[in-house]
Each structure stands twice: as structure tokens, then as C-alpha cells.
Amino acid sequence: MVSLYGCNYSKRELLAHVGTLDQVGGVRVLSLEDGRAREVRVARFETGSGFSFEVLLDRGMDIGSAQHRGAALAWASATGAAHPAYHEREGLGWLRTFHGGLLAGCGLTSAGAPCVDDGEALGLHGRLNHLPAEGIWVDGGWRRDEQGEDIYEMWARGRVRQAVVFGENVTLTRRVSAHLGDSRLFVRDVVTNEGFRRIPHMMLYHCNFGFPLLSASAELVSPSRRVTPRDAEAEKGMESYRTYEEPTAGYAEQCFYHDMVADEAGYVTVLLANRGFRGGLGLGAYVRYRQDSLPCFTQWKMVGQGDYVTGLEPANCQVEGRDEDRERGILQYLEPGESREYQLEIGVLDGLADINALAENIRSRAA
């Protein structure tokens, strides 16, 4: 069944009402044509529930803008979704083209702060976010779910490759999907070392939420066993890491490491809840991921003027640089021919009842 506009429809019932499913939802490929975003291909998803988002096919198949019933969910930076040709790799140059967006991928062989590791100069957050995809397949179709019901699924699938002569040859095959009538999306990544040497492997999912979901009435709800400040600046904000202020002049970013408690199936769910949205109607967004593949989690709190954003960042690494992970003995590797799979779910909660129910469930795990 497909749930649309408060009613449930079978496949035959829904098809009887429309000439094409494009009338109520679907996915299509577009190309941006202005400014530094010129020639960036986009897969635009419309789920029919009010939830829509864009996959940036030429930016690591990351997710750019996202909305729910007219309200923006993701932070959009001033740089825009620039073409990867504008990427400045050295040092903090990544920030020159950091579009924000609902998801910015960081990896594949490095993530976190710039550093020099094993004689190699590494820029902020690696190369993944600026690698164009190839072998792209954007489509949709009917299938049966686990209960035997017909659902309509739409997807964008492609592969990005990070390679260098005499160095790494690693690919990421990504599939982003959503269901008609639903208000969530799924990301499934498979990273494979196609080379013949052991390589470092760092993977971080930089999920960026902004106004109006993010506001002074927003709260982070997480199954945190322990929370640790990244540095002295974050130490100042330990008492208020769960809440967010109005845009603040001169604010310095704060990052917090969370030691999470997974559920019985091995998943961690983190919620950003805004119970004051639209006069108390409420709006929330959650990130769900497998803890065995993504054991680390960083909360990025940045409530500066213009840079008003929070990042919820599951990862297999910390954010202080590859050299630091190596020093701590937590740096992960891919052997020749080895693959790793990652799964991520991002969803929207519309209304206090759903927000409070999920928040209670999350808190019960950390109790």
C-alpha cells in the first residue's frame, strides 16, 4: 500500500487515479546551470508526502537541499553546490566549496582536520565530497515489502572512484532511495579497495541541519552513554550541548564526541527535535545508522550568524585528523579487495506525538 494525502492506495487503485506517477511523486535528473554550480547534475526526489530532496550526482552523490512541507531541513552554506572543479584540496580549502546540505560525505582515505600523515599532506575531510559519480542509474519501480505489500521505490545509484598512480584505488558505490508516500531516505554505501596495497580508510557522514528545523527551541536527543568535549572551546559548552541558541555574533564552533548505546538490532538513532516549530506543532529529523560499522559520533554545534547549523556525524573515525587516529591506534584500513558496507537512514517527524514517542524510546536506551 502507498499512503498519500491521508489515504491508503493499492498499486492498482493508485494507477487508476493518475496518468503517470510523476503526478504524485518520483525522481528525475536535472542539471544546474548558473554560477559555480554550472553542470552539476542533480537527482530530484519528490516522495508525495511533502518530503523532497536532491542528490548531487557530481558531488560524491551527496544530498543537498531537503524540505518537508515547505520547511527547509538542511543548512545551505554561502558557497553553494559548486562544481568539483572549484575544489581547493589543501588545508582548509574544502570549506570554500562546502555546500552544507543534508549529507556531505567525508573520506575515503582521510577525514577530519588537515594534517600530515605518513609523509602525505591531507586537506580537510578528504576527497569524497568532490568526486563526480559514474555509471549513474536513476529510476523507480514497484516491489513487494516484507509484509507482501506493493510499494513504489525510487532510487539514484552510481559509483565514485578515488585513485592515484602509485597509490590508492578505492571506489564507493552508493544507492540513495526513498518510497512514495514516505518521509525518509536511505543511503547504502559499499566501499571497495580495488588496488593491491593496504590503505587507510576513514568514513564520516556529515549530516547538516539548519533553520527553521534548527532554532532556539531545538533539542538534541541521543542515547549517549558519555559525552566528551573535543577541546577547550567545547568544554565551555558542556552544560548546554543538547540545546541551541539564537544566531550568536562571534560564536566559535564546538564539537562533542558521543559514546552511543545501540538498540537490540545494533542501530543508533539520534533525533533533532524542535517542539516549538509553527507555534508548537513540532518538527523533528532523525539519523539512524549501524554502530558496528560506524562506532564514532561527533556532534558539531555552530550557532554563528550566517553559519547557523548543527552537524550529526556518525563515522568510523574521529575528526582531529588521520595522524591523530593513527597515534591513538584507531585508524582503520582496507586490505586489497576488501569491501565495507554502510547504511544510513534520515527521516522527518511531523508532529509532537511522533517526536515525543521517538524521544522517549531513545532516552530509555541511555538510562
Secondary structure, DSSP 8 states (H G I E B T S, - for coil): -EEETTEEE-HHHHHHH-SSGGGT-EEEEEE--SGGGTT-EEEEEE-SSSEEEEEETTTTTEEEEEEETTEE-B-B-TT-S--GGG---STTGGGGG--B-SBEEEBSS--SS-EEETTEEE-TTBSGGG---EEEEEEEEEEE-TTS-EEEEEEEEEEEEEE-TTS-EEEEEEEEEEETT-SEEEEEEEEEE-SSS-EEE--EEEEEEETTTSSTTEEEE--EEEEEESSHHHHTTGGGTTB--S-BTT---EEEEEEE---TTSEEEEEEEETTGGGGT-EEEEEEEETTT--EEEEEEEEBSS-EEEEEEEESS-SS-HHHHHHHT--EEE-TT-EEEEEEEEEEEESHHHHHHHHHHHHHHH-
